[in-house]
């Protein structure tokens, strides 16, 4: 796994764990939601400054983006699509 794929895998893992959509994370971090998607797919070579902002929103240390997934680990699951049900 190359570095961009590793960062993307971990970004998705952290984002889904927090229950944030790409749109919500983008708004909180000051990034376009499509940019978040490209990072997660390993299509974007992002900056350290952007990773610092994302880490702050996700309450994570920047090093969390560089954790090597365990062998055979499945891609982090997607959030359930659509709006959350009203309480």
Biopython code that builds the backbone (N, CA, C, O; Angstrom):
import numpy as np
from Bio.PDB.StructureBuilder import StructureBuilder

atoms = [
    (1, "UNK", "N", (0.857, -1.176, 0.000)),
    (1, "UNK", "CA", (0.000, 0.000, 0.000)),
    (1, "UNK", "C", (0.902, 1.236, 0.000)),
    (1, "UNK", "O", (1.794, 1.366, 0.838)),
    (2, "UNK", "N", (0.658, 2.137, -0.946)),
    (2, "UNK", "CA", (1.475, 3.347, -0.998)),
    (2, "UNK", "C", (0.967, 4.370, 0.035)),
    (2, "UNK", "O", (-0.084, 4.178, 0.645)),
    (3, "UNK", "N", (1.713, 5.430, 0.213)),
    (3, "UNK", "CA", (1.403, 6.419, 1.253)),
    (3, "UNK", "C", (0.050, 7.094, 1.031)),
    (3, "UNK", "O", (-0.695, 7.295, 1.990)),
    (4, "UNK", "N", (-0.282, 7.446, -0.210)),
    (4, "UNK", "CA", (-1.577, 8.092, -0.471)),
    (4, "UNK", "C", (-2.734, 7.167, -0.134)),
    (4, "UNK", "O", (-3.731, 7.599, 0.445)),
    (5, "UNK", "N", (-2.605, 5.889, -0.497)),
    (5, "UNK", "CA", (-3.656, 4.918, -0.177)),
    (5, "UNK", "C", (-3.786, 4.729, 1.335)),
    (5, "UNK", "O", (-4.895, 4.603, 1.855)),
    (6, "UNK", "N", (-2.653, 4.708, 2.034)),
    (6, "UNK", "CA", (-2.656, 4.546, 3.485)),
    (6, "UNK", "C", (-3.350, 5.736, 4.164)),
    (6, "UNK", "O", (-4.169, 5.554, 5.065)),
    (7, "UNK", "N", (-3.018, 6.934, 3.729)),
    (7, "UNK", "CA", (-3.652, 8.136, 4.284)),
    (7, "UNK", "C", (-5.156, 8.101, 4.019)),
    (7, "UNK", "O", (-5.955, 8.389, 4.910)),
    (8, "UNK", "N", (-5.537, 7.747, 2.796)),
    (8, "UNK", "CA", (-6.953, 7.675, 2.450)),
    (8, "UNK", "C", (-7.700, 6.632, 3.255)),
    (8, "UNK", "O", (-8.810, 6.890, 3.721)),
    (9, "UNK", "N", (-7.111, 5.459, 3.427)),
    (9, "UNK", "CA", (-7.721, 4.370, 4.195)),
    (9, "UNK", "C", (-7.963, 4.823, 5.633)),
    (9, "UNK", "O", (-9.039, 4.617, 6.194)),
    (10, "UNK", "N", (-6.940, 5.443, 6.215)),
    (10, "UNK", "CA", (-7.052, 5.894, 7.606)),
    (10, "UNK", "C", (-7.985, 7.081, 7.759)),
    (10, "UNK", "O", (-8.684, 7.185, 8.767)),
    (11, "UNK", "N", (-8.014, 7.977, 6.786)),
    (11, "UNK", "CA", (-8.951, 9.093, 6.835)),
    (11, "UNK", "C", (-10.383, 8.562, 6.858)),
    (11, "UNK", "O", (-11.207, 9.005, 7.659)),
    (12, "UNK", "N", (-10.665, 7.621, 5.984)),
    (12, "UNK", "CA", (-12.022, 7.053, 5.952)),
    (12, "UNK", "C", (-12.344, 6.345, 7.265)),
    (12, "UNK", "O", (-13.446, 6.487, 7.795)),
    (13, "UNK", "N", (-11.381, 5.580, 7.792)),
    (13, "UNK", "CA", (-11.574, 4.869, 9.056)),
    (13, "UNK", "C", (-11.911, 5.848, 10.177)),
    (13, "UNK", "O", (-12.858, 5.626, 10.931)),
    (14, "UNK", "N", (-11.149, 6.917, 10.288)),
    (14, "UNK", "CA", (-11.364, 7.904, 11.345)),
    (14, "UNK", "C", (-12.678, 8.655, 11.148)),
    (14, "UNK", "O", (-13.407, 8.911, 12.107)),
    (15, "UNK", "N", (-12.970, 9.003, 9.906)),
    (15, "UNK", "CA", (-14.202, 9.744, 9.607)),
    (15, "UNK", "C", (-15.434, 8.919, 9.930)),
    (15, "UNK", "O", (-16.363, 9.416, 10.567)),
    (16, "UNK", "N", (-15.454, 7.670, 9.502)),
    (16, "UNK", "CA", (-16.601, 6.796, 9.746)),
    (16, "UNK", "C", (-16.749, 6.521, 11.237)),
    (16, "UNK", "O", (-17.868, 6.469, 11.747)),
    (17, "UNK", "N", (-15.627, 6.343, 11.943)),
    (17, "UNK", "CA", (-15.671, 6.124, 13.386)),
    (17, "UNK", "C", (-16.340, 7.304, 14.092)),
    (17, "UNK", "O", (-17.072, 7.116, 15.064)),
    (18, "UNK", "N", (-16.089, 8.510, 13.605)),
    (18, "UNK", "CA", (-16.698, 9.711, 14.180)),
    (18, "UNK", "C", (-18.131, 9.928, 13.695)),
    (18, "UNK", "O", (-18.842, 10.789, 14.214)),
    (19, "UNK", "N", (-18.552, 9.149, 12.705)),
    (19, "UNK", "CA", (-19.913, 9.282, 12.185)),
    (19, "UNK", "C", (-20.108, 10.507, 11.316)),
    (19, "UNK", "O", (-21.218, 11.031, 11.218)),
    (20, "UNK", "N", (-19.040, 10.966, 10.685)),
    (20, "UNK", "CA", (-19.117, 12.156, 9.836)),
    (20, "UNK", "C", (-19.175, 11.771, 8.368)),
    (20, "UNK", "O", (-18.472, 10.860, 7.930)),
    (21, "UNK", "N", (-20.001, 12.453, 7.620)),
    (21, "UNK", "CA", (-20.010, 12.283, 6.167)),
    (21, "UNK", "C", (-18.817, 13.048, 5.596)),
    (21, "UNK", "O", (-18.187, 13.853, 6.282)),
    (22, "UNK", "N", (-18.523, 12.778, 4.328)),
    (22, "UNK", "CA", (-17.464, 13.543, 3.669)),
    (22, "UNK", "C", (-17.828, 15.020, 3.639)),
    (22, "UNK", "O", (-16.964, 15.882, 3.805)),
    (23, "UNK", "N", (-19.095, 15.307, 3.430)),
    (23, "UNK", "CA", (-19.553, 16.694, 3.394)),
    (23, "UNK", "C", (-19.357, 17.381, 4.741)),
    (23, "UNK", "O", (-18.848, 18.500, 4.806)),
    (24, "UNK", "N", (-19.762, 16.707, 5.813)),
    (24, "UNK", "CA", (-19.628, 17.296, 7.154)),
    (24, "UNK", "C", (-18.165, 17.518, 7.502)),
    (24, "UNK", "O", (-17.805, 18.574, 8.021)),
    (25, "UNK", "N", (-17.319, 16.533, 7.222)),
    (25, "UNK", "CA", (-15.888, 16.680, 7.508)),
    (25, "UNK", "C", (-15.305, 17.818, 6.688)),
    (25, "UNK", "O", (-14.515, 18.610, 7.201)),
    (26, "UNK", "N", (-15.685, 17.907, 5.421)),
    (26, "UNK", "CA", (-15.187, 18.985, 4.577)),
    (26, "UNK", "C", (-15.568, 20.355, 5.110)),
    (26, "UNK", "O", (-14.746, 21.271, 5.138)),
    (27, "UNK", "N", (-16.806, 20.489, 5.530)),
    (27, "UNK", "CA", (-17.256, 21.779, 6.063)),
    (27, "UNK", "C", (-16.502, 22.145, 7.341)),
    (27, "UNK", "O", (-16.079, 23.289, 7.511)),
    (28, "UNK", "N", (-16.337, 21.179, 8.228)),
    (28, "UNK", "CA", (-15.652, 21.448, 9.496)),
    (28, "UNK", "C", (-14.166, 21.737, 9.307)),
    (28, "UNK", "O", (-13.578, 22.518, 10.055)),
    (29, "UNK", "N", (-13.565, 21.103, 8.303)),
    (29, "UNK", "CA", (-12.128, 21.265, 8.078)),
    (29, "UNK", "C", (-11.796, 22.327, 7.033)),
    (29, "UNK", "O", (-10.624, 22.614, 6.790)),
    (30, "UNK", "N", (-12.825, 22.912, 6.413)),
    (30, "UNK", "CA", (-12.575, 23.935, 5.401)),
    (30, "UNK", "C", (-12.106, 23.373, 4.072)),
    (30, "UNK", "O", (-11.344, 24.020, 3.354)),
    (31, "UNK", "N", (-12.561, 22.161, 3.738)),
    (31, "UNK", "CA", (-12.205, 21.510, 2.474)),
    (31, "UNK", "C", (-13.475, 21.194, 1.699)),
    (31, "UNK", "O", (-14.554, 21.088, 2.282)),
    (32, "UNK", "N", (-13.348, 21.045, 0.407)),
    (32, "UNK", "CA", (-14.466, 20.607, -0.415)),
    (32, "UNK", "C", (-14.738, 19.130, -0.133)),
    (32, "UNK", "O", (-13.790, 18.355, -0.008)),
    (33, "UNK", "N", (-15.994, 18.719, -0.031)),
    (33, "UNK", "CA", (-16.315, 17.304, 0.183)),
    (33, "UNK", "C", (-15.733, 16.400, -0.908)),
    (33, "UNK", "O", (-15.325, 15.273, -0.627)),
    (34, "UNK", "N", (-15.694, 16.888, -2.142)),
    (34, "UNK", "CA", (-15.126, 16.078, -3.226)),
    (34, "UNK", "C", (-13.622, 15.864, -3.016)),
    (34, "UNK", "O", (-13.076, 14.835, -3.415)),
    (35, "UNK", "N", (-12.964, 16.834, -2.392)),
    (35, "UNK", "CA", (-11.542, 16.708, -2.078)),
    (35, "UNK", "C", (-11.337, 15.609, -1.039)),
    (35, "UNK", "O", (-10.396, 14.822, -1.142)),
    (36, "UNK", "N", (-12.214, 15.556, -0.039)),
    (36, "UNK", "CA", (-12.145, 14.506, 0.983)),
    (36, "UNK", "C", (-12.278, 13.142, 0.297)),
    (36, "UNK", "O", (-11.529, 12.214, 0.604)),
    (37, "UNK", "N", (-13.228, 13.026, -0.625)),
    (37, "UNK", "CA", (-13.424, 11.776, -1.356)),
    (37, "UNK", "C", (-12.195, 11.376, -2.160)),
    (37, "UNK", "O", (-11.825, 10.202, -2.193)),
    (38, "UNK", "N", (-11.565, 12.345, -2.804)),
    (38, "UNK", "CA", (-10.361, 12.037, -3.589)),
    (38, "UNK", "C", (-9.211, 11.604, -2.697)),
    (38, "UNK", "O", (-8.435, 10.726, -3.075)),
    (39, "UNK", "N", (-9.086, 12.210, -1.511)),
    (39, "UNK", "CA", (-8.050, 11.779, -0.569)),
    (39, "UNK", "C", (-8.319, 10.334, -0.156)),
    (39, "UNK", "O", (-7.411, 9.502, -0.157)),
    (40, "UNK", "N", (-9.568, 10.041, 0.195)),
    (40, "UNK", "CA", (-9.917, 8.691, 0.647)),
    (40, "UNK", "C", (-9.680, 7.646, -0.441)),
    (40, "UNK", "O", (-9.360, 6.500, -0.126)),
    (41, "UNK", "N", (-9.826, 8.009, -1.693)),
    (41, "UNK", "CA", (-9.598, 7.073, -2.790)),
    (41, "UNK", "C", (-8.136, 7.013, -3.216)),
    (41, "UNK", "O", (-7.791, 6.264, -4.130)),
    (42, "UNK", "N", (-7.268, 7.797, -2.562)),
    (42, "UNK", "CA", (-5.853, 7.794, -2.906)),
    (42, "UNK", "C", (-5.547, 8.526, -4.192)),
    (42, "UNK", "O", (-4.517, 8.274, -4.816)),
    (43, "UNK", "N", (-6.423, 9.426, -4.599)),
    (43, "UNK", "CA", (-6.252, 10.173, -5.850)),
    (43, "UNK", "C", (-5.631, 11.550, -5.633)),
    (43, "UNK", "O", (-5.285, 12.230, -6.599)),
    (44, "UNK", "N", (-5.488, 11.962, -4.390)),
    (44, "UNK", "CA", (-5.019, 13.305, -4.063)),
    (44, "UNK", "C", (-3.754, 13.202, -3.219)),
    (44, "UNK", "O", (-3.678, 12.399, -2.289)),
    (45, "UNK", "N", (-2.775, 14.013, -3.552)),
    (45, "UNK", "CA", (-1.548, 14.097, -2.759)),
    (45, "UNK", "C", (-1.694, 15.337, -1.882)),
    (45, "UNK", "O", (-1.313, 16.437, -2.282)),
    (46, "UNK", "N", (-2.240, 15.153, -0.702)),
    (46, "UNK", "CA", (-2.600, 16.276, 0.156)),
    (46, "UNK", "C", (-1.401, 16.819, 0.928)),
    (46, "UNK", "O", (-0.350, 16.182, 0.989)),
    (47, "UNK", "N", (-1.567, 17.980, 1.506)),
    (47, "UNK", "CA", (-0.484, 18.616, 2.255)),
    (47, "UNK", "C", (-0.562, 18.260, 3.740)),
    (47, "UNK", "O", (-1.600, 17.828, 4.242)),
    (48, "UNK", "N", (0.546, 18.452, 4.416)),
    (48, "UNK", "CA", (0.596, 18.242, 5.864)),
    (48, "UNK", "C", (-0.356, 19.204, 6.559)),
    (48, "UNK", "O", (-1.003, 18.834, 7.539)),
    (49, "UNK", "N", (-0.448, 20.421, 6.068)),
    (49, "UNK", "CA", (-1.352, 21.409, 6.650)),
    (49, "UNK", "C", (-2.808, 20.927, 6.595)),
    (49, "UNK", "O", (-3.553, 21.074, 7.564)),
    (50, "UNK", "N", (-3.199, 20.360, 5.469)),
    (50, "UNK", "CA", (-4.556, 19.818, 5.343)),
    (50, "UNK", "C", (-4.752, 18.651, 6.295)),
    (50, "UNK", "O", (-5.792, 18.547, 6.947)),
    (51, "UNK", "N", (-3.760, 17.770, 6.380)),
    (51, "UNK", "CA", (-3.864, 16.634, 7.303)),
    (51, "UNK", "C", (-3.963, 17.098, 8.758)),
    (51, "UNK", "O", (-4.680, 16.494, 9.555)),
    (52, "UNK", "N", (-3.256, 18.154, 9.097)),
    (52, "UNK", "CA", (-3.362, 18.703, 10.455)),
    (52, "UNK", "C", (-4.774, 19.197, 10.739)),
    (52, "UNK", "O", (-5.305, 18.972, 11.827)),
    (53, "UNK", "N", (-5.382, 19.868, 9.772)),
    (53, "UNK", "CA", (-6.747, 20.352, 9.939)),
    (53, "UNK", "C", (-7.741, 19.215, 10.073)),
    (53, "UNK", "O", (-8.640, 19.260, 10.913)),
    (54, "UNK", "N", (-7.576, 18.188, 9.236)),
    (54, "UNK", "CA", (-8.462, 17.025, 9.308)),
    (54, "UNK", "C", (-8.293, 16.300, 10.640)),
    (54, "UNK", "O", (-9.275, 15.887, 11.256)),
    (55, "UNK", "N", (-7.053, 16.149, 11.077)),
    (55, "UNK", "CA", (-6.791, 15.480, 12.353)),
    (55, "UNK", "C", (-7.434, 16.241, 13.510)),
    (55, "UNK", "O", (-7.976, 15.630, 14.430)),
    (56, "UNK", "N", (-7.376, 17.553, 13.467)),
    (56, "UNK", "CA", (-7.980, 18.364, 14.535)),
    (56, "UNK", "C", (-9.485, 18.141, 14.594)),
    (56, "UNK", "O", (-10.045, 17.984, 15.678)),
    (57, "UNK", "N", (-10.143, 18.126, 13.441)),
    (57, "UNK", "CA", (-11.591, 17.903, 13.401)),
    (57, "UNK", "C", (-11.927, 16.500, 13.887)),
    (57, "UNK", "O", (-12.946, 16.297, 14.547)),
    (58, "UNK", "N", (-11.075, 15.531, 13.565)),
    (58, "UNK", "CA", (-11.329, 14.137, 13.919)),
    (58, "UNK", "C", (-10.816, 13.774, 15.312)),
    (58, "UNK", "O", (-10.904, 12.615, 15.717)),
    (59, "UNK", "N", (-10.281, 14.750, 16.050)),
    (59, "UNK", "CA", (-9.706, 14.509, 17.384)),
    (59, "UNK", "C", (-8.675, 13.390, 17.351)),
    (59, "UNK", "O", (-8.689, 12.482, 18.183)),
    (60, "UNK", "N", (-7.785, 13.473, 16.377)),
    (60, "UNK", "CA", (-6.748, 12.457, 16.207)),
    (60, "UNK", "C", (-5.401, 13.149, 16.047)),
    (60, "UNK", "O", (-5.332, 14.330, 15.707)),
    (61, "UNK", "N", (-4.347, 12.408, 16.293)),
    (61, "UNK", "CA", (-3.001, 12.906, 16.027)),
    (61, "UNK", "C", (-2.713, 12.669, 14.552)),
    (61, "UNK", "O", (-3.200, 11.698, 13.972)),
    (62, "UNK", "N", (-1.940, 13.529, 13.952)),
    (62, "UNK", "CA", (-1.643, 13.409, 12.524)),
    (62, "UNK", "C", (-1.020, 12.054, 12.192)),
    (62, "UNK", "O", (-1.167, 11.567, 11.071)),
    (63, "UNK", "N", (-0.338, 11.454, 13.136)),
    (63, "UNK", "CA", (0.281, 10.140, 12.893)),
    (63, "UNK", "C", (-0.757, 9.058, 12.636)),
    (63, "UNK", "O", (-0.424, 8.014, 12.077)),
    (64, "UNK", "N", (-2.010, 9.283, 13.033)),
    (64, "UNK", "CA", (-3.069, 8.290, 12.807)),
    (64, "UNK", "C", (-3.320, 8.046, 11.320)),
    (64, "UNK", "O", (-3.879, 7.013, 10.955)),
    (65, "UNK", "N", (-2.916, 8.979, 10.460)),
    (65, "UNK", "CA", (-3.094, 8.808, 9.021)),
    (65, "UNK", "C", (-2.051, 7.872, 8.414)),
    (65, "UNK", "O", (-2.178, 7.455, 7.263)),
    (66, "UNK", "N", (-1.017, 7.545, 9.197)),
    (66, "UNK", "CA", (0.091, 6.738, 8.682)),
    (66, "UNK", "C", (0.183, 5.365, 9.337)),
    (66, "UNK", "O", (1.246, 4.745, 9.342)),
    (67, "UNK", "N", (-0.930, 4.892, 9.887)),
    (67, "UNK", "CA", (-0.986, 3.571, 10.489)),
    (67, "UNK", "C", (-1.185, 2.545, 9.372)),
    (67, "UNK", "O", (-2.109, 2.667, 8.568)),
    (68, "UNK", "N", (-0.319, 1.541, 9.327)),
    (68, "UNK", "CA", (-0.447, 0.504, 8.311)),
    (68, "UNK", "C", (-1.572, -0.447, 8.709)),
    (68, "UNK", "O", (-1.543, -1.012, 9.802)),
    (69, "UNK", "N", (-2.559, -0.630, 7.839)),
    (69, "UNK", "CA", (-3.649, -1.561, 8.149)),
    (69, "UNK", "C", (-3.117, -2.985, 8.301)),
    (69, "UNK", "O", (-2.133, -3.362, 7.665)),
    (70, "UNK", "N", (-3.770, -3.758, 9.138)),
    (70, "UNK", "CA", (-3.378, -5.149, 9.307)),
    (70, "UNK", "C", (-3.582, -5.893, 7.997)),
    (70, "UNK", "O", (-4.453, -5.539, 7.202)),
    (71, "UNK", "N", (-2.782, -6.917, 7.779)),
    (71, "UNK", "CA", (-2.913, -7.715, 6.562)),
    (71, "UNK", "C", (-4.319, -8.298, 6.483)),
    (71, "UNK", "O", (-4.812, -8.879, 7.450)),
    (72, "UNK", "N", (-4.949, -8.144, 5.353)),
    (72, "UNK", "CA", (-6.293, -8.669, 5.149)),
    (72, "UNK", "C", (-7.407, -7.823, 5.732)),
    (72, "UNK", "O", (-8.574, -8.210, 5.677)),
    (73, "UNK", "N", (-7.059, -6.663, 6.296)),
    (73, "UNK", "CA", (-8.089, -5.785, 6.871)),
    (73, "UNK", "C", (-9.003, -5.289, 5.766)),
    (73, "UNK", "O", (-8.551, -4.895, 4.691)),
    (74, "UNK", "N", (-10.297, -5.316, 6.051)),
    (74, "UNK", "CA", (-11.261, -4.842, 5.066)),
    (74, "UNK", "C", (-11.321, -3.325, 5.085)),
    (74, "UNK", "O", (-11.060, -2.683, 6.103)),
    (75, "UNK", "N", (-11.670, -2.772, 3.937)),
    (75, "UNK", "CA", (-11.834, -1.326, 3.810)),
    (75, "UNK", "C", (-12.900, -0.866, 4.811)),
    (75, "UNK", "O", (-13.922, -1.532, 4.974)),
    (76, "UNK", "N", (-12.669, 0.264, 5.476)),
    (76, "UNK", "CA", (-13.679, 0.745, 6.430)),
    (76, "UNK", "C", (-15.049, 0.881, 5.766)),
    (76, "UNK", "O", (-15.156, 1.330, 4.625)),
    (77, "UNK", "N", (-16.073, 0.494, 6.484)),
    (77, "UNK", "CA", (-17.436, 0.518, 5.958)),
    (77, "UNK", "C", (-17.887, 1.952, 5.697)),
    (77, "UNK", "O", (-17.385, 2.901, 6.299)),
    (78, "UNK", "N", (-18.832, 2.081, 4.799)),
    (78, "UNK", "CA", (-19.428, 3.385, 4.516)),
    (78, "UNK", "C", (-20.474, 3.704, 5.568)),
    (78, "UNK", "O", (-20.998, 2.811, 6.234)),
    (79, "UNK", "N", (-20.768, 4.973, 5.706)),
    (79, "UNK", "CA", (-21.892, 5.371, 6.542)),
    (79, "UNK", "C", (-23.177, 5.011, 5.815)),
    (79, "UNK", "O", (-23.193, 4.894, 4.590)),
    (80, "UNK", "N", (-24.240, 4.837, 6.562)),
    (80, "UNK", "CA", (-25.534, 4.558, 5.967)),
    (80, "UNK", "C", (-25.932, 5.765, 5.129)),
    (80, "UNK", "O", (-25.862, 6.893, 5.617)),
    (81, "UNK", "N", (-26.350, 5.560, 3.870)),
    (81, "UNK", "CA", (-26.717, 6.703, 3.035)),
    (81, "UNK", "C", (-28.026, 7.344, 3.493)),
    (81, "UNK", "O", (-28.843, 6.725, 4.175)),
    (82, "UNK", "N", (-28.192, 8.571, 3.103)),
    (82, "UNK", "CA", (-29.440, 9.288, 3.393)),
    (82, "UNK", "C", (-29.391, 10.039, 4.696)),
    (82, "UNK", "O", (-28.387, 10.035, 5.408)),
    (83, "UNK", "N", (-30.482, 10.672, 4.985)),
    (83, "UNK", "CA", (-30.581, 11.493, 6.186)),
    (83, "UNK", "C", (-30.837, 10.620, 7.393)),
    (83, "UNK", "O", (-31.394, 9.527, 7.292)),
    (84, "UNK", "N", (-30.419, 11.127, 8.533)),
    (84, "UNK", "CA", (-30.686, 10.417, 9.780)),
    (84, "UNK", "C", (-32.165, 10.554, 10.111)),
    (84, "UNK", "O", (-32.767, 11.593, 9.842)),
    (85, "UNK", "N", (-32.757, 9.508, 10.696)),
    (85, "UNK", "CA", (-34.174, 9.616, 11.059)),
    (85, "UNK", "C", (-34.383, 10.669, 12.136)),
    (85, "UNK", "O", (-33.526, 10.863, 12.999)),
    (86, "UNK", "N", (-35.520, 11.344, 12.085)),
    (86, "UNK", "CA", (-35.824, 12.365, 13.073)),
    (86, "UNK", "C", (-36.156, 11.708, 14.403)),
    (86, "UNK", "O", (-36.806, 10.663, 14.445)),
    (87, "UNK", "N", (-35.713, 12.313, 15.470)),
    (87, "UNK", "CA", (-35.949, 11.756, 16.808)),
    (87, "UNK", "C", (-37.323, 12.106, 17.315)),
    (87, "UNK", "O", (-37.689, 11.718, 18.425)),
]
sb = StructureBuilder()
sb.init_structure("model")
sb.init_model(0)
sb.init_chain("A")
sb.init_seg("    ")
for serial, (resi, resn, name, xyz) in enumerate(atoms, 1):
    if name == "N":
        sb.init_residue(resn, " ", resi, " ")
    sb.init_atom(name, np.array(xyz, "f"), 0.0, 1.0, " ", f" {name:<3s}", serial, name[0])
structure = sb.get_structure()
